[in-house]
Structure formats: structure tokens, C-alpha cells
């Protein structure tokens, strides 16, 4: 019984200390100027795709498209945000592609 409680306590302490050492400024996705077309032209293939729709209180819809592209060991995640109304008129659209990199320290303006 004591051994079980001790093991449980050690696991909990290990778990909590891992959060104490977490770096909130570490990132592993670096922004890129590349577009879907650039990545496809460079030989990247779509590996996964997801879409989510959020309806706002004022009747607008926010569409979120997330695409993961890969070429050998290089991976990009592209996120496209589009704001539309019920008539499907587009009010805003943004695209950002990010490359998977070794974790790095984010600084101001990154």
C-alpha cells in the first residue's frame, strides 16, 4: 500500500515539474511566405485536410481550413481563414503557411 502511494506521488511530482520547466515562448512552427501553389510546385503532397465552420452572433460565418503538406521529411501546415455572410460574400480571407522546425525561442515580431 505504501509503495503504491509512493509511486503515485513520484509520478504526480514528475508530471508537475515538467510543467514548471515549460517554456511558453518555444515554438516549432515557423511562418513562411509560401502559398499552397508554391508548395505543390515544389513537390509537396497534401497529407491531411480539415475544415471547421463557426457561426457568429451577427450572422457571419468563419471558415477555417487546415491543410498539412509533406515532401519527404519537410512538413508545412497551412491555415486559411475566411469570413463570409449568408449570401457567401467574402469579407475577409487570410492564408498562412508554417514550416515544422526544431523548437526555437519566439521573439518580438515573430
C-alpha positions as CSV (number, residue, x, y, z in Angstrom):
1,X,0.0,0.0,0.0
2,X,2.8,2.4,0.9
3,X,4.7,1.5,-2.2
4,X,1.7,2.2,-4.4
5,X,1.2,5.6,-2.7
6,X,4.9,6.5,-3.1
7,X,4.8,5.5,-6.8
8,X,1.7,7.7,-7.3
9,X,3.3,10.6,-5.5
10,X,6.5,10.3,-7.6
11,X,4.5,10.2,-10.8
12,X,2.5,13.3,-9.8
13,X,5.7,15.2,-8.8
14,X,7.4,14.3,-12.1
15,X,4.3,15.5,-14.0
16,X,4.1,18.8,-12.1
17,X,7.8,19.6,-12.6
18,X,7.5,19.0,-16.3
19,X,5.1,22.0,-16.4
20,X,7.3,24.1,-14.2
21,X,10.1,23.8,-16.8
22,X,7.8,24.5,-19.8
23,X,8.8,27.5,-22.0
24,X,5.8,29.5,-23.2
25,X,7.9,31.2,-25.8
26,X,9.0,28.0,-27.5
27,X,7.5,27.3,-30.9
28,X,8.1,24.6,-33.6
29,X,6.1,26.2,-36.4
30,X,7.9,29.0,-38.3
31,X,5.9,31.3,-40.6
32,X,6.6,31.1,-44.3
33,X,5.8,33.3,-47.3
34,X,4.9,30.2,-49.3
35,X,1.4,29.5,-50.7
36,X,-0.4,26.3,-51.4
37,X,0.7,26.7,-55.1
38,X,4.4,27.2,-54.1
39,X,4.4,24.1,-52.0
40,X,2.6,21.9,-54.6
41,X,5.1,23.2,-57.3
42,X,7.9,22.2,-55.0
43,X,6.6,18.6,-54.8
44,X,4.7,18.7,-51.5
45,X,1.7,16.5,-51.2
46,X,-1.5,17.0,-49.1
47,X,-1.4,14.6,-46.2
48,X,-4.5,15.8,-44.3
49,X,-7.2,18.4,-44.6
50,X,-9.8,19.7,-42.1
51,X,-12.5,22.4,-42.2
52,X,-14.4,24.0,-39.4
53,X,-17.2,26.5,-39.5
54,X,-18.1,28.9,-36.8
55,X,-21.3,30.9,-36.9
56,X,-21.1,34.3,-35.2
57,X,-23.9,36.1,-33.4
58,X,-24.2,38.7,-36.1
59,X,-24.8,36.1,-38.8
60,X,-21.3,35.9,-40.3
61,X,-19.5,32.6,-40.7
62,X,-15.8,32.0,-40.2
63,X,-14.4,29.1,-42.2
64,X,-11.2,27.6,-41.0
65,X,-9.3,25.3,-43.4
66,X,-6.2,23.5,-42.2
67,X,-4.0,21.5,-44.6
68,X,-0.9,19.6,-43.8
69,X,1.6,19.1,-46.7
70,X,4.7,16.9,-46.8
71,X,7.7,16.2,-49.0
72,X,10.0,13.6,-47.6
73,X,10.9,14.9,-44.1
74,X,9.7,18.5,-44.7
75,X,6.2,19.4,-43.3
76,X,4.1,22.5,-43.7
77,X,0.8,23.4,-42.1
78,X,-1.3,25.9,-43.9
79,X,-4.3,27.7,-42.3
80,X,-6.8,29.6,-44.3
81,X,-9.4,31.8,-42.5
82,X,-12.4,33.1,-44.5
83,X,-15.2,35.3,-43.2
84,X,-18.4,35.1,-45.2
85,X,-22.1,36.1,-44.9
86,X,-25.2,34.1,-45.6
87,X,-25.1,35.0,-49.3
88,X,-21.5,33.6,-49.4
89,X,-19.9,37.0,-50.0
90,X,-16.4,37.1,-48.6
91,X,-15.5,39.8,-46.2
92,X,-12.0,38.7,-45.2
93,X,-9.6,35.9,-46.2
94,X,-6.1,35.2,-44.8
95,X,-3.7,32.4,-45.5
96,X,-0.6,31.5,-43.5
97,X,1.7,28.5,-44.1
98,X,4.2,27.4,-41.4
99,X,7.1,25.0,-41.6
100,X,7.8,22.4,-38.9
101,X,11.2,23.2,-37.5
102,X,13.2,22.4,-34.4
103,X,11.7,24.2,-31.4
104,X,13.1,27.8,-31.2
105,X,12.6,30.8,-28.9
106,X,9.9,33.2,-30.2
107,X,10.9,36.8,-30.0
108,X,9.0,40.0,-30.6
109,X,7.7,40.3,-34.1
110,X,7.9,36.6,-35.0
